[in-house]
């Protein structure tokens, strides 16, 4: 199979997987196995694209010409490959985790859940391999629609309210800002294709292009840059595997990936550094980093705390793009992977605690580490990556981001990164410290058979925790791909 054809198959395969899952709905074991196998095949396909990229190839797969000069097409490039590798690998472990969680928590409508999950991954592959802004927008919107049934999975009034917030913010930002920016780009440049060095240089004044950049940044509502962030904590009403999908595998990463890709392949790093709005937006991202961390402090519900942590961490990637230099772009791209593995481990642990101990609040997790040591050990590893310290992978992405702030001459932004890391150290490590070193509450009844989660949950959690450590020890392949983006 040629690399170009592989791009098309990678987008279609999860759709086929979704149809198989629906067909096998009456046989849960076969249905769940089909999902895991489809995920494994997808990762193998994406892995085959690494060598063509290393060889300097940039294969394209035209799908459909919608209007003269506006087409649905796929193209392989290093940044998209990074995102595709992360999303396809994490689908495997999330599918495995979901089997244990959904059964252990006795969730209803599991077939529908797994089918829409697969469709969301298809959308993520489409965004990763988008050859132009039109293709990216089409798959970006498809992800929003495919994940809506997952957010509202429980069907409760709270879930329906969360779904309305989810759709309202994501569709209004993408249609009101992003679509306008795409049409404006077409009018200025005469093309929507992603190209090395960008397509906007010399097409308009810096003032016009500054406004266009603002539209693109706020139009990517999935990046949860304040004030368009409320959908993310609202969506935490969904089952924990959906939270993992939102925070690590597809949705929020699609938002920050879009900003990073537009920065590199539409504006170009050189042009980006000359725009007046670039540094202003960088400080908006910095504000989101700090405010997200401070709000996380106030949340006793573990998933809510992790949600605001994600809001903070996503803006690290946005900031990396807006630093408009090599170190910032490399750090932002690497943080897509580092944050994904660290944060998914944290959500896996949160779900395990809910399934086994029926606890949501951090204030009631005292002593749980004695009965669930693997779960809280994995949480500790994931927390280290989010904080950005060795031996977890997040240390590398935050190192490059810090170097990017110095390269840009923005010591104030470096201070923001350091303060945020100190804040995350406190609000994340509080969880394992309570679990391992505090006595359980008197009314907790911890002797009533609490134990580790079902084996699929544990295996998935251990895999992502080990991968988080491996990314610190072996960051070379990821750095090599991101270095190709800027050189």
N, C-alpha and C positions, 0 to 999 in steps of 0.2 A: 504494500500500500504506500503510495507516494505521500510525502509530508503534507501536500495541499489537500489531498483527499482525507487524510487523517484529521485535519481541522474540521471538515464537515461531519465526519463520523463522530468526533468527540462531542459535537453539539447535539446530534440526533440520538446518540446512544442512550442518554438518560431518559429521553422521551419514550424510546422503545422499552426501557426498563420500567417506566411508569405504567405502560400498558400491560406489561407482563405481571406487575404487582397487582393491578386491578383484576386481571384474569385469574390470578391465584388467590384471590381474597378469601375463599372458603377453606384454604389450606394454609394456615399461618406459618408453619415451618417452611414450606416451599416458598411462600411469599417473601418471608424475611431473608431466606437464602438467596432468592433472586435479586433482592436489593443489594446485598453485600457483594454478590458475584458481579453485578453490573458495575458497582463502584470500583471493584478491583480491576475489571477490564478497562474502564475509563482511565484509571491512573496509569495502567500499562501503556495505553495509547499515547497519553500525554508525555510519558517518560521517553517514548520513542522520538519525540520532537527535540530533545536536548541536543543530540548530535548534529542535526541540520543547523540549529542555531549556532553551535560552536564552529561549524564549517562556514559560517557567514551567509547562509541561505536565508531568504525571507519569502517563503512560498505564499501564494495567495490563492484563495478559492472563491471565485465569483458565484453568487447564488442567484440573484435576481436584480435586474435593472428596473427600478420603480419609476424614475423620471430620467430624462436625459442628463447624465452626469451625476445622478443620485442612485446609488445601488446598495443592495444588501450583500456585503462581501466580507470574507474572513481573511486575515493576514497574520502570519506568525512573526512575532518580534520578542525580544528578551523580556521586557516588562510584563507583557501578557503571559508569557510562559511561566514566569515566577508565580503569578496569581493562579494560573491554571494548575500548576503542580500542587500548590497549597490547598486549593479547593477540592481537587480530585482525591488527594491523599486523605484529607480530613473527612471526606464523605465516607470513606471506608470505615474509619473508626467511629464516626457518628452513627452510621447505620448499625454497627455492632452494638454500640452503647444504647441506641434507641430500642433495640430488641429487649434488652434487660430492663430498661427503664419503663417502657410502655407496658410490658407484661407485669413487672413488679409493682407498678402503680395502678394496674388494672384499668388502663385508659380505654375509652371507647373509640370507635371509628379509626382503628389502627391502619386499615388498608388505605383509606383516604389520606391519612397522614403520610404514609410512606410514598404514595404516588405523587402528592404535591411536593414532597421533599425532593424527589427525583427531578420533577419539572423545574424546581428552583435551581438545581445544579446545572441543568441544561442552559438556563438563562445566564448563570455565572460563566459557563464556557463560552457562550456567545459574546458576553462582554469582554472576556479575556482575549479572545481572538478577533475582536471587531476590527475591520479594516478601515473604517471611517466613522464619523460622528453619527451618521444616520443609523448605522448598524448598532452602534453602542447604545443609542437612545432606545431603539426598538427592544433590545434585550433587557435594558435597564428597567423599562416599564413592565416587561413580561415578568421579571422577578418580583416586582411589587404586587402584581395581580396573583401570582402563584403562591406567594407567602401569606397573603391575606387569610386564606382558609386555615393556615397553620397558626396564625396569631389568634384567630377566633375559634380554635379547635374545641374548646370546652363548651362553647355555646351559651355561657352564662351572660347575664347583663353586663358584668364587668368586662368579659372578653369581647362582647359586642361593642362596648364603648371604646375599648382599646383599639379594636379594629377600625372604628371610625376615625380615631385620631391618627392611626397608622396610615390609612389611605389618604386622609385629608391633607396631612403635611407632606407626604412623599409625592402625591400627584400634583398638589398645588405648586410645590417648588420645581418639580421637573417640567411641568407644562408652562408655568408662569415665567420661570427664569431660564432653565436649561434649553427648552425648545426655542425660546426667543433668541438665546445666544447662538444656537446652531443655525437658525435662519439668517441671523446677522452675519455669522462667519461665512456662510455660503454667498451672501451678497458682497462681502468684502473680498474674499479670496477666490471665489469662483469654483471652489472645490471643498469637499468635506473630508478628504483623505488624510490619514495620519502619515506624516512624513518626518524623517530625521531633520532637525533644525526648525521644524514648524512651518506653517503656511501663511502666517499673518504679518510677517516682517514687511514693512513698507506699504501696507494696504490702507492704513488710516493713521490719524494722529495718535500720540500716546494717550491723550485724554479719552478718546473713543475706545481704544484698546483696554484702557484701565477699567472703564465701565463694563466692557465685555468680560473681562476677567472676574469682576465681581459677580456678574450673572452666572458664570460657570461655577464658581465656588459655592454660592448659595443655592444654585440650581441642583447641585448634588446633595439633596437633603439627606440621603442615606449616610453621608459623612458626619451627620449630627453636629455640625458646627453651630454653636449658639447664635441666634435664638431658635434655630430650627432643629431642636434636639428632643422635644417632648415625646415624640413617637417612640423613642427607644425605651425609656423606663416604662411607658404605658404598655409596651408589648411584652413585658416580663410576666404578664398574666398567662402566657402560653406555656405549654409543657417545656421542661428543661432542654430536651433535644432541639426544640425550636429556638430557644435562647442561644444554644450553641451555634445553630445555623445563622442566626441574626448577627452574632458577635464575632464569629471566627471564620465560618466557611464561605458565606456568600454575601449577605445583605450589606452590612456596614463596610465590608472590604470592597464591595462594588463602588460605594460612594467615594472612598478615599482613592481607590484605584483610578476612578474617572478623573478626579482632580489631578492626580499625578500624570496620567496619560495625556490629558489636555495640556498640562504645563509643558511637557517634553515635546509632544508631537504636533500640537496646534500652535501654541505660542512660541515654543523654543526657549531654551534656557537663557540664551543671550538677550532676546527681546524681553523676556520676563523680568530680568534684572533691571531694565530701564523704566518700567512702568511705575507710576506714582502709587497705584493702588496695591502693588505687590507687598510692600512692607506694612502698609496699613492692615491688609488682610492677614499678614503674618502675626500681627499683634492681636487681631481678633481670635486667631487660632490659639495664641498664647493665653489669652483671657479664658478661652474655653478649657484649656489644660488646667489652669489653676482653679476655676470655679467648679469644674467637674470633680476635681479632687476634694475640694472643700465640702461640696454637697454629699459626696460619698461618705464622709465622716459622720454625717447626721443620720444615715440610714442603718437601722438595726436589722432589717430584712436583708439577708445575704444576697439574693439575686438583685435587689434594688441597689445595693452597694456596688456590686459588680457592674451593673448597668451604667452608673455614673462614672465608674472607673473607665469603662469603655469609651464614654463620651470624651473623657480627658485624653485617653491614649490615642484615639483616632486623630485628634488634632496634632499629635506628634508627626503623623504622616503628612497632613496638610501643611504643617509648618515646614517640613523637609522640602516639599515641592516649592513653597514660596520663598525659600532661601535662595533659590535660583542659582545654585552652584553644584558642582559635582558631588561634594560630600553630602549635601542636603538631600539630593535625589537618591544617592546610594543608601543613605540612612533611612529615608522614607520608604523606599522599596523593600529594604531588609526588614523594616518594622512591620510590614504587612505580614510576613511569615512569622517573625518572632512573637508578635502580639497574638497572632492566630493560635499558635500552639500553646502559649502560656494561658491565654484567656479561656480557651476551650477546656483546658485541664481544670481551671477553677470552676467552670460551670458544670463539668462532669462531677466534680466533688460535691458541689451544692445539690445536684440532683440525687446523688447517692445518699446524702444526709437526709433529704426529704423522704426518699423511698424507705430507708431503713429505720431512721429515728423519728420521722415525721416532725422534724424541726426546721423552721424557716428563719428564726431570729438568732442573730449572733449571740445575744445575751443569754440564750438558753443552750449554748453548745459547750458549756463547761464540762470537761471530763469525757467528751465523746471520743477524743483521740485514743483513749485506752481500749475502747471496743472497736474503733474503726481506724487503726493506725495507718493502713495503706491509703485510705481516702484522704486523711489529713496530711500524710506525708506527701502525696501528690499535690495537694493544695499548696503546700509550702514551696515545692519546686516551681509550680506555676506562678506563685507570688513573686519569687525571686526574678523571674523573667520580666514580669510587669514592672517591678521596681527598677530593674536594669543592672543587676549585680551578678558577678560570676558565682557559680559555674552555669548560669542559665543564658540562653541565646540573646535575650533582650539587652544584655550588656553591650553586644556589638553594635546593634542598631542605634542605641542611645549614644554610643561613642562617636559614630559617624555623624549623627545629628548635632552633637555638641561641637565637633570639628567644623561642621557646616556653619554654625552660628559664628564661630571665630573667623572663618573664611569670609563671611559676610560682614564682619566688623560689628556684630550685634551681641555684645557681652550681656546686655539685659535679657536677651532671649536665652542665653546659656544659663543665667540665674533662674529663669522660669523653669527650665528643664530640671535643674538641680533641686529646686524647691518642690516641684511636683514629685520627683522621685522620693524625697524625704517624706512627703505626705502619704504617698502610696505605701511606703515602708510601714507606716503606723497603722493605716486603716486596713491593710491586707494581713499583716503578720499578727494582728490582734486575734484573728480567727484560729490559727493553729496554736498560738500561745494559750488561749482560753481552753482549747480542746485538750492539749497535752498537760498543762501545768495548773489547771484549776479544778477544784472539786465540783462535782455535778450539783445542780440545784436540789434542794430537799424534796421538791415535788416532782422530780424528773423521772423517778422509777427506772433508773438505768440498768437495773438488774433484770428487766423484763424481756430478755432475749434479743437485745440489739446486737447486730453483728454487721460484718461487711456486706456490701451490696452484691447482687447476683453476679456471676462470673463475667458475663459480657460487659457489664458496666465497669468492673474492676480491670479487665484486660484492656479496654479502650482507654481508661484513665492512665494506666501504667504506660501504654504505648505513647500517648501524647506527652507524659511527663519525661519519659526517656528521650523522646525526640527533642524536647526543650533543652535538655542537657547536651544532646548530640549537636545541636545547632551552635552551641558555644564552642565545642571541641572541634567541629568541622564546618566552619562558616564559609570555607573557600568556594564551593560550587555556587552558593547563593550570591556571594560577592562578585564572582566572575560574571554571572548573568547581569547583575546590576551595573557592573563596570562597562558592559557592552552597551547599555542604554545611553551612557553619557560620553562614550568614546568611540 
